């Protein structure tokens, strides 16, 4: 029985398994004693004893496999809970990101609408200014027809007019470049 206890300590059996192993060892001893004293073939009893030992070994392996399966199921359930928790966190983060993105898009839309309004107002003002410059150019051309070629005030007015046209062209080029 010492061998059974040493093996039970190695495999970490509980009391029920130890009791079964002791009974199996007692049964093996009994079978051996009957086989030695019997007139029947001792090989039959030896074969029966080996079959009992094989059954005990299969039972022990089955118990170990059940314990491993139980531990794996516990770990699998824990991993499933962890996965569900991570999935929930990811959903919350995605919803927060969606809300932040929607807020930024709304802000960007408002900014673009303001810019479009400013551009429209600026375009109307620029067209009005261009028409006034055109009218001014026509007035200068009409004055040129009736004035002397070296009229100093008309020459200054033309110089200012050309500077104004030059500024208008620079603004137009800057607007097109943007």
Secondary structure, DSSP 8 states (H G I E B T S, - for coil): -HHHHHHHHHHT--HHHHHHHHHHHHHHHHHHHHHHH-SS-HHHHHHHHHHHHHHHHHHHHHHHHHHHHHHHHHHHHHHHHHHHHHHHHHHHHHHHHHHHHHHHHHHHHHHHHHHHHHHHHHHHHHHHHHHHHHHHHHHHHHHHHHS-TT-HHHHHHHHHHHHHHHHHHHHHHHHHH-
